[in-house]
């Protein structure tokens, strides 16, 4: 009898162990080694979804979740039909059901299963959005992360991406994932889960970990702009809620930028990643850490180099200006960087550079301006003489900016002698009438700014032109002399040149 009582007590104790067993199991298991999905489901590398057998849910339920957690809970039940004490178990059961995946490239395959999954996902979104009465337990957090991994994390094969990479050709139509009707709901569910007040960051950080974040970042290379927009919002929310992950997120994003600039120049999500970083930079404390300044110099400035700059230029320019507004003395550093990567043979990029340069100069103080004004206006002078009329116009329009005009006026003794020759050349020989008129207006402004300096510059320009003319005439005379000497050394007999070997002939030049 005593043995029977002991046996009965052991059974009662063991029946309570599965929940603890699951907790210890999940705490040591990452999303990577949990089969990457529910057991019985598979993913195609093409980004599409592969159908699972109808018994996959049952097999997964018994393999991943303890029987006591999901037993007796039918996933097709509505949340309103179960008591509050059972709603979290139903939540787990529905998440488990949504691990079943389908092939969305063929609409005729398993439409009833797809519709059932869609309805279940919508119920989950409503449940999370309504705010559960209790905090999400670890099993629920793990199940949510696993379900998202099964449905979202995938590899984009080469034929899924644009061959030009990063949307270099604006005329290319983006490719839309046929599975988006389900992916959108999964993204919406993940977003509402992360921002939910029922989710505790100190518990969730074990499952929304570095591996999970890296896989989210990989998805930014999706060609579907709708997916990238969701990813941008979700990653931004993760950055805001999980402070412990912030350095890792910044470092991982920097690695993507480095690889894009120095290796591939192919990535579809650079604009969205920069948009996230723009919000991050606005939250930096002053004085700026050295780490953040190095990010400006080693990442943001080199991002001006790729050919596809136009795709993300607006976001990049915003990030740069955020740094300068935080710490104005960085303006000279940024200008030096722009001069370093100045596009010599790409007129459209030159126009963008000039626009960004004007915005930077508008926020630059006198001390920082004086550090770079000589090489800066040497480059602007070259742009004024550009045969591409848009580049020349954009450079001349800087004189319409009051702040830049003020900087020029206070440093006119240095700047005007640099810029005057470019203005004079335009005034005499530029082919475009609009550029010619704007040049004359700028020339008039300089004359009114300092008449004495203007006259001195004009005199110096005339002298320089006279010297150049003299040098050109001397060069021409030397060439004529060389041609005459060569003709005397190579007498021609008929149509055949005869080589003269005598070396006694001398040239008197």
Secondary structure, DSSP 8 states (H G I E B T S, - for coil): -HHHHHHHHHHHHHTTHHHHHHHHHHHT--STTTTTSSTT--B-TTS-B----TTHHHHHHHHHS-HHHHTT--TTS-GGGS-HHHHHHHHHHHHHHTT----TTSTTS-HHHHHHHHHHHHHHHHHHHH--SS---HHHHHHHHHHHHHHH-----GGGS-TTSTT-STTS-----TTHHHHHHHHHHHHHHHH-TT--HHHHTTTS-HHHHHHHHHGGG-S-HHHHHHHHHHHHHHHHH-GGGHHHHHHHHHHHHHHIIIII---S-HHHHHHHHHHHHHT--SS--HHHHHHIIIIITGGGSSTTHHHHHHHHHHHHHHHHHH-GGGHHHHHHHHHHT--SS-HHHHHHHHHHHHHHHTT--HHHHHHHHHHHHHHHHHHHT-SSHHHHHHHHGGGG-HHHHHHHHHTHHHHHHHHHHHHHHHHHH-S-HHHHHHHHHHHHHHHHH-HHHHHHHHHHHHHHHHHHHHHHHHHHHHHHHHHHHHHHHS-EETTEE------------
